[in-house]
Amino acid sequence: MPHSPAPEPKVQPKHLLLELLLATDEDSLPVSHAVAAGAVFGLSENHVRVTLARLAAQDMAQATERGAWRLGPAARSLAQDVANWRRTTERLRPWNGQYVAVHCGHLARSDRTSTRQRERALHLLGFAELQRDFWLRPDNIEADIAAIRARLHTLGLERGAVVCGCTQLDATTEAAVDALWDGAALNQGYRATRERLQRWLEGSAGLPTAQAARESFFLGGAAIRQLVYDPLLPEPMVDGALRQSFIASVLAFDQAGRAIWQRFYDALPSPDTATRRARLRLA
């Protein structure tokens, strides 16, 4: 039987536009660039403009001048999250064999939004639930436990949660803790993603720029999500050198993807030229 091609991934307009705005750093994104980028993903000009208006209503985007946009005040935490994944290696420190614990037993579970936000914060920092409402992770990230506590609060953990150091676990509990994470699967994921990114970069030179931009968006986004949700376990739980190689490959791919998107933008008419052409068509 003939091989059926894999279905094309789809992108949410809000996600795409936020990513494009994030990539502009301190610069602004001309709406003509946003429209052209949207077309690469099958989004109409009207869809892009409506989404920008909705982001503006949520303070996630703001107009800087006629026809240009940048991140709004409500997206600052999102920008900070992006900055944090780029500094992943800096967040690591040698493991002292101890753990950080978070106890949430007295926090209400009836509020599903709060519970979801709480668990997302814990997962983002690599915590795993040892017992109901009792979460642990190795004490090997951020400057100290106070910094971990502050980061959890920023991500949405209620301030009523108890965040503290945890030492001298008994042998049975140590064994249960070791089973919370699958180090072999993490190592396999590091290796597979590193090789996938490298293979794509080696073959990307022959791709049309729009196709390369589209594919790099999806591949890079998946790799960054893998890194953002990595528990950053210490050795010997994972292969530290392999993880560092994976992190380096994600950073390199991100730089390559930015260069591809810049080539895509550079090939477009300048915003002023596009405006003049539109006026000529209407004349």
NORHU-V209557 format. One line per field, one symbol per residue. ss: DSSP state (@ for helix, = for strand, . for the rest). A space follows every 10 residues. Layout:
BEGIN
ss->???
END
This chain:
BEGIN
ss->.......... ..@@@@@@@@ @@@.....== @@@@@@@@@@ ....@@@@@@ @@@@@@@... =====..=== =.@@@@@@@@ @@@@@@.@@@ @=......== ===....... .@@@@@@@@@ @@@@...=== =..=====.. =...@@@@@@ @@@@@..... .=====.... @@@@@@@@.. ..@@@@@@@@ @@@@@@@@@@ @@@@@@..@@ @@@@@@@@@@ @@@@@@@@.. .........@ @@@@@@@@@@ @@@@@@@@@@ @@@@@@.... @@@@@@@@@@ @@.
END
